[in-house]
Amino acid sequence: MLTDITDIQNSITIPESKWLTEKEAHEDRVDELLNDYLAARSRQEKNPVMDFLFEYYAFRPSNLRKWSPGIGVNLPFSDFDKLPEISEITTNDGIAFVDPNLFPEKRISSLKWMLTMLKNTQQSRPSFGCFGMHEWAMVYKTDRPRHDQLPMRMEPDELAEFVESRPLLCTHFDAFRFFTNPAKPMNKFELSRERFHETEQPGCIHSNMDLYKWAFKMHPWIPSSLILEAFELAIEARYIDMQASPYDMREQGMEPIKIETDFGRREYKQKQEMIFEKGLPIRARIIEHIQNLLTWVEE
């Protein structure tokens, strides 16, 4: 384990004026994305897109706002009170840095698992044939849909008939596990937590949404700019997810992607391919930062 990042030749130093500007820009961007949502949430208003990103992923808005340069970066400072508000920061002779000695050793094995999974996903052939049917399988033959405050676009019998008319091709276990019991045997692939790293593929909307999860799990050890970029992709992916779902989202300003039609399936596939293309460089950078982090924290 390293003892003093300021002694390491491959660390970089960012001038105080530059990192202060980056920190302020990060905070302003998070505020721009979240202030209206947080105000609505304080009024108990539901938002099926943003609620999902903060309830399912369980990374608080205040944490998303906390800027970090990541590991291997020295921050010269003249005002202690302007340093990033993260407990993993250490200061030494006017220099602040994310201290590798504070990385929990027990997390190294999970870090390596994440690295293997992300590499496998990045190298896998993308598939674009699911057409967002996972959200439909989550409400198939149930009277207790997950978003029970939202109206459906179809009556239950019509919805069930549509699900039965289409193949279920989900490759993402964390979506599959929310399938209703009648829908699970209909999925083409056998998915499990144990095989998660084998079945992920980069065309999946949820796999790209999850890039946010893998990024924030390494906060503050990777740059907050990368976490925020993954978050913005997750917002975009979740909008597509809900537009293609059986829920009627028009009151939320979202026109449906009608995957029950040929035109809607073409529209979904086009948007899915767009998310895939945007996710590739983000996943590659997360992989790069995990590898870098391991060089700092492994003995």
CORURSUL-V196391 format. One record per residue. N is the residue number from 1. RES is the residue in one small letter. SS is DSSP state (A for helix, B for strand, O for the rest). OMEGA is omega in whole degrees, 0 to 359 (NA if undefined). Layout:
BEGIN
<<N	RES	SS	OMEGA> <N	RES	SS	OMEGA>>
END
This chain:
BEGIN
<<1	m	O	180> <2	l	O	183> <3	t	O	184> <4	d	O	185> <5	i	A	183> <6	t	A	179> <7	d	A	188> <8	i	O	186> <9	q	O	184> <10	n	O	170> <11	s	O	179> <12	i	B	179> <13	t	B	178> <14	i	B	179> <15	p	O	185> <16	e	A	182> <17	s	A	182> <18	k	A	183> <19	w	A	175> <20	l	A	177> <21	t	A	178> <22	e	A	180> <23	k	A	180> <24	e	A	180> <25	a	A	178> <26	h	A	181> <27	e	A	179> <28	d	A	180> <29	r	A	178> <30	v	A	178> <31	d	A	179> <32	e	A	181> <33	l	A	194> <34	l	A	188> <35	n	A	180> <36	d	A	179> <37	y	A	181> <38	l	A	177> <39	a	A	178> <40	a	A	179> <41	r	A	178> <42	s	A	176> <43	r	O	179> <44	q	O	178> <45	e	O	182> <46	k	O	175> <47	n	O	187> <48	p	O	176> <49	v	O	185> <50	m	A	177> <51	d	A	179> <52	f	A	184> <53	l	A	180> <54	f	A	178> <55	e	A	179> <56	y	O	182> <57	y	O	170> <58	a	O	171> <59	f	O	190> <60	r	O	176> <61	p	A	180> <62	s	A	177> <63	n	A	177> <64	l	A	183> <65	r	A	183> <66	k	O	183> <67	w	O	174> <68	s	O	176> <69	p	O	187> <70	g	O	183> <71	i	O	178> <72	g	O	182> <73	v	B	176> <74	n	B	181> <75	l	B	173> <76	p	B	182> <77	f	O	175> <78	s	O	180> <79	d	O	183> <80	f	A	185> <81	d	A	180> <82	k	A	178> <83	l	O	176> <84	p	O	183> <85	e	O	178> <86	i	O	187> <87	s	O	182> <88	e	O	178> <89	i	B	173> <90	t	B	178> <91	t	B	180> <92	n	B	173> <93	d	O	176> <94	g	O	178> <95	i	B	175> <96	a	B	179> <97	f	B	173> <98	v	B	193> <99	d	O	180> <100	p	A	178> <101	n	A	182> <102	l	A	178> <103	f	O	182> <104	p	O	182> <105	e	A	181> <106	k	A	181> <107	r	A	184> <108	i	A	181> <109	s	A	179> <110	s	A	176> <111	l	A	179> <112	k	A	176> <113	w	A	178> <114	m	A	181> <115	l	A	179> <116	t	A	181> <117	m	A	182> <118	l	A	176> <119	k	A	179> <120	n	A	181> <121	t	A	183> <122	q	A	183> <123	q	A	182> <124	s	O	177> <125	r	O	180> <126	p	O	177> <127	s	O	183> <128	f	O	186> <129	g	O	185> <130	c	O	178> <131	f	O	175> <132	g	O	183> <133	m	A	182> <134	h	A	180> <135	e	A	178> <136	w	A	178> <137	a	A	179> <138	m	O	180> <139	v	O	182> <140	y	O	177> <141	k	O	173> <142	t	O	174> <143	d	O	180> <144	r	O	179> <145	p	O	184> <146	r	O	180> <147	h	O	188> <148	d	O	176> <149	q	O	183> <150	l	O	176> <151	p	O	177> <152	m	B	178> <153	r	O	180> <154	m	O	170> <155	e	O	185> <156	p	A	182> <157	d	A	179> <158	e	A	179> <159	l	A	180> <160	a	A	179> <161	e	A	179> <162	f	A	180> <163	v	A	181> <164	e	A	181> <165	s	A	185> <166	r	O	174> <167	p	O	173> <168	l	B	188> <169	l	O	184> <170	c	O	178> <171	t	O	188> <172	h	O	187> <173	f	A	184> <174	d	A	167> <175	a	A	182> <176	f	A	184> <177	r	O	177> <178	f	O	173> <179	f	O	172> <180	t	O	181> <181	n	A	177> <182	p	A	183> <183	a	A	187> <184	k	A	181> <185	p	O	182> <186	m	O	182> <187	n	B	183> <188	k	O	187> <189	f	O	174> <190	e	O	185> <191	l	O	179> <192	s	O	177> <193	r	O	183> <194	e	O	182> <195	r	O	184> <196	f	A	185> <197	h	A	180> <198	e	A	189> <199	t	A	177> <200	e	O	177> <201	q	O	194> <202	p	O	176> <203	g	O	185> <204	c	O	177> <205	i	A	183> <206	h	A	176> <207	s	A	178> <208	n	A	175> <209	m	A	182> <210	d	O	176> <211	l	A	175> <212	y	A	180> <213	k	A	182> <214	w	A	178> <215	a	A	185> <216	f	A	175> <217	k	O	179> <218	m	O	173> <219	h	O	4> <220	p	O	188> <221	w	O	174> <222	i	O	183> <223	p	O	178> <224	s	A	178> <225	s	A	179> <226	l	A	177> <227	i	A	181> <228	l	A	177> <229	e	A	177> <230	a	A	178> <231	f	A	180> <232	e	A	175> <233	l	A	179> <234	a	A	177> <235	i	A	182> <236	e	A	180> <237	a	A	181> <238	r	A	176> <239	y	A	179> <240	i	A	180> <241	d	A	183> <242	m	A	177> <243	q	A	181> <244	a	O	183> <245	s	O	177> <246	p	O	180> <247	y	B	176> <248	d	O	187> <249	m	O	187> <250	r	A	177> <251	e	A	175> <252	q	A	178> <253	g	O	182> <254	m	O	176> <255	e	O	182> <256	p	O	166> <257	i	O	191> <258	k	O	182> <259	i	O	174> <260	e	O	178> <261	t	O	177> <262	d	A	180> <263	f	A	181> <264	g	A	179> <265	r	A	176> <266	r	A	179> <267	e	A	180> <268	y	A	181> <269	k	A	179> <270	q	A	180> <271	k	A	178> <272	q	A	178> <273	e	A	177> <274	m	A	178> <275	i	A	177> <276	f	A	182> <277	e	A	179> <278	k	A	183> <279	g	A	184> <280	l	A	181> <281	p	A	178> <282	i	A	178> <283	r	A	179> <284	a	A	180> <285	r	A	175> <286	i	A	177> <287	i	A	180> <288	e	A	182> <289	h	A	174> <290	i	A	179> <291	q	A	178> <292	n	A	180> <293	l	A	180> <294	l	A	178> <295	t	A	181> <296	w	A	192> <297	v	A	178> <298	e	O	177> <299	e	O	NA>>
END
